[in-house]
Amino acid sequence: MSRETPDADMISDEELTELLADAEGTTPLKIERGAAKLDIVPPERATIVDVDKAQLPDDEGRGDKIHDQ
């Protein structure tokens, strides 16, 4: 089973930026400026982390569930 999204479900970067801006009540330009400040790694260079075994700041590596406040 492929994990890739069919082309029909894909949106462009510009469409995503507009959706985020709408959801956050800001402008696409502010979203773009904020994204430019982040060091976003392309998926092909991203590190894969097993979240069930990752050491999280709240659990000191015990694997406890983090509960939303």
C-alpha positions as CSV (number, residue, x, y, z in Angstrom):
1,M,0.0,0.0,0.0
2,S,1.4,3.3,-1.0
3,R,1.6,6.2,1.4
4,E,1.7,8.8,-1.3
5,T,-1.3,11.0,-1.8
6,P,-3.0,10.8,-5.2
7,D,-2.5,13.9,-7.3
8,A,-6.1,14.8,-7.1
9,D,-5.7,15.4,-3.3
10,M,-2.6,17.5,-3.5
11,I,-2.6,21.2,-3.1
12,S,0.1,23.7,-4.1
13,D,2.4,25.5,-1.7
14,E,0.5,28.7,-2.4
15,E,-2.9,27.0,-1.7
16,L,-1.5,25.6,1.6
17,T,-0.2,29.1,2.5
18,E,-3.6,30.6,1.9
19,L,-5.4,28.0,3.9
20,L,-2.9,28.5,6.8
21,A,-3.3,32.2,6.7
22,D,-7.1,31.9,6.7
23,A,-7.0,29.5,9.7
24,E,-4.6,31.8,11.6
25,G,-6.3,35.0,10.8
26,T,-3.3,36.5,9.1
27,T,-1.9,37.1,5.6
28,P,-0.2,34.7,3.3
29,L,2.8,37.1,3.3
30,K,3.2,36.7,7.1
31,I,2.9,32.9,6.8
32,E,5.7,33.0,4.2
33,R,7.9,35.2,6.3
34,G,7.4,33.0,9.3
35,A,8.2,29.9,7.3
36,A,11.4,31.5,5.9
37,K,12.7,31.8,9.5
38,L,12.3,28.1,10.2
39,D,14.8,25.5,9.1
40,I,12.4,23.2,7.3
41,V,14.1,20.1,6.0
42,P,12.7,18.6,2.8
43,P,11.0,15.2,3.4
44,E,13.8,13.3,1.6
45,R,16.3,14.7,4.1
46,A,14.2,14.4,7.2
47,T,15.1,12.2,10.2
48,I,12.6,9.5,11.0
49,V,11.8,9.2,14.7
50,D,9.9,6.5,16.4
51,V,7.6,8.6,18.5
52,D,6.8,5.7,20.8
53,K,10.5,5.5,21.8
54,A,11.5,9.1,21.5
55,Q,12.7,10.9,24.6
56,L,10.3,13.7,25.1
57,P,11.0,16.7,27.4
58,D,8.0,15.9,29.6
59,D,8.7,12.2,30.3
60,E,12.4,11.9,30.8
61,G,12.5,9.1,28.2
62,R,10.1,6.8,30.0
63,G,7.7,6.8,27.0
64,D,4.8,8.2,29.0
65,K,1.9,9.6,27.1
66,I,1.8,13.4,27.0
67,H,-1.6,14.7,28.0
68,D,-2.9,17.9,26.5
69,Q,-3.6,20.6,29.1
